[in-house]
Amino acid sequence: LVAAHRGAYESARARHTGPVVLVGKSMGGRIGCHVALEVEPKPDALVCLGYPLIGQRGDVRDAVLVALSTPVLLVQGTRDALCPLDRLAAVRARMTAPNELHTVEHGDHSLLVTKTALRAQGKTQDDVDAAVIVAIERFLAAAFAGGA
């Protein structure tokens, strides 16, 4: 997977002169982080939607995050069993790359909020998704201004 994504990244870089942002959901975000460690030039930013910090055997897959130098936005649901926020906070404290966290209150690994929580908040899933997009826009604006 890393080799395939690296090839796609290099192809996109060859055809595009502007900023390049790698965005991935779950394993796609993890693969994007691995690619960011291997390629030159580095991507301008990373966005990980539902990063799978905890592996199937319970191992913490944090080495790639700690090794990053590329600015990264982590978008995580507060109910995501694959990325408990307390475990992520400990990893983020060891990261040297500029990094931000946007949490989706009551969101699961797919960033979906329960209908009960949505009703209680007076929101729809579209509202939640729009807030994620705004967080990504803000992060990228700061990253491209040199302030991520």
C-alpha positions in Angstrom: 0.0 0.0 0.0 2.8 2.4 0.8 4.5 1.8 -2.5 1.2 2.4 -4.4 0.5 5.6 -2.6 4.1 6.8 -3.0 3.8 6.2 -6.7 0.5 8.2 -6.9 2.0 11.0 -4.8 5.1 11.2 -7.0 2.9 11.3 -10.1 0.7 14.0 -8.6 3.8 16.0 -7.6 5.2 15.8 -11.2 1.9 17.2 -12.6 1.1 19.8 -10.0 3.2 22.8 -8.9 1.0 23.9 -5.9 0.7 22.6 -2.4 0.1 18.8 -2.0 -1.9 17.6 0.9 -2.3 13.9 1.7 -5.8 13.1 3.2 -6.8 9.6 4.3 -9.4 7.9 6.3 -8.3 5.3 8.9 -5.6 3.1 7.2 -5.4 5.7 4.4 -4.3 8.3 6.8 -1.8 5.9 8.3 -0.4 5.1 4.9 -0.2 8.8 4.1 1.9 9.3 7.2 4.3 6.6 6.1 4.5 8.1 2.6 5.3 11.5 4.1 8.3 10.0 5.8 9.7 8.5 2.6 9.2 11.1 -0.2 11.0 14.2 -1.2 9.8 16.8 -1.4 7.5 16.2 1.6 3.8 16.8 1.3 2.8 20.3 2.5 0.3 18.8 5.1 -1.4 15.7 6.2 -5.1 15.2 7.3 -5.9 12.0 9.0 -9.6 11.2 9.5 -10.1 8.6 12.2 -6.4 7.6 12.6 -6.2 3.9 13.7 -3.7 4.3 16.6 -4.6 1.0 18.2 -3.9 -2.1 16.1 -6.0 -5.3 16.1 -3.8 -6.9 18.7 -3.9 -3.8 20.9 -0.5 -2.5 19.9 -0.1 1.3 19.8 0.9 2.3 16.3 2.6 5.6 17.1 6.1 5.4 15.6 5.1 7.0 12.3 3.3 9.9 14.0 6.3 10.6 16.3 8.7 10.5 13.3 6.7 13.0 11.2 7.9 16.4 10.3 5.0 17.3 8.1 2.1 19.3 9.7 -0.8 17.0 10.5 -4.4 17.4 11.5 -6.0 14.5 13.3 -9.8 14.4 13.1 -11.1 11.9 15.7 -14.4 10.9 17.1 -14.7 10.8 20.9 -16.1 7.3 20.7 -13.4 5.9 18.4 -12.1 2.7 20.1 -9.2 2.6 17.6 -7.9 5.9 18.8 -8.8 6.7 22.5 -8.2 10.4 22.9 -6.1 10.0 26.1 -3.7 7.6 24.3 -3.6 10.1 21.3 -2.8 12.9 23.7 0.2 11.0 25.0 1.5 10.4 21.4 0.9 14.1 20.4 3.0 15.2 23.4 5.9 13.3 21.9 5.4 14.5 18.3 7.7 17.1 16.9 5.7 17.8 13.8 3.1 20.6 14.0 -0.1 18.9 14.8 -3.7 19.7 15.7 -6.7 17.7 16.8 -10.3 18.3 15.9 -12.7 16.1 17.8 -16.1 15.0 16.7 -18.1 14.9 19.9 -19.9 11.5 20.2 -18.3 10.5 16.8 -17.2 6.9 16.2 -14.2 5.7 14.0 -16.2 6.8 10.9 -16.9 10.2 12.5 -20.6 9.3 12.7 -22.5 10.7 15.6 -25.4 8.7 17.2 -28.9 9.9 16.4 -29.5 10.5 20.1 -26.5 12.7 20.4 -27.4 14.6 17.3 -30.9 15.3 18.6 -29.5 16.4 21.9 -27.1 18.8 20.2 -29.8 20.0 17.7 -27.5 19.0 14.8 -27.5 16.8 11.8 -24.6 14.6 10.6 -24.3 17.2 7.8 -23.6 19.8 10.4 -21.0 17.7 12.0 -19.3 17.0 8.6 -19.4 20.7 7.8 -17.6 21.5 11.0 -14.9 18.9 10.0 -14.5 20.7 6.7 -14.1 24.1 8.4 -11.5 22.6 10.7 -9.6 21.2 7.7 -9.8 24.6 5.9 -8.5 26.4 9.0 -5.6 23.9 9.4 -4.6 24.2 5.8 -4.8 28.0 5.8 -2.4 28.0 8.8 -0.1 25.4 7.3 0.2 27.3 4.0 0.8 30.5 5.9 3.6 28.8 7.8 1.7 28.7 11.0 0.5 25.1 11.5 
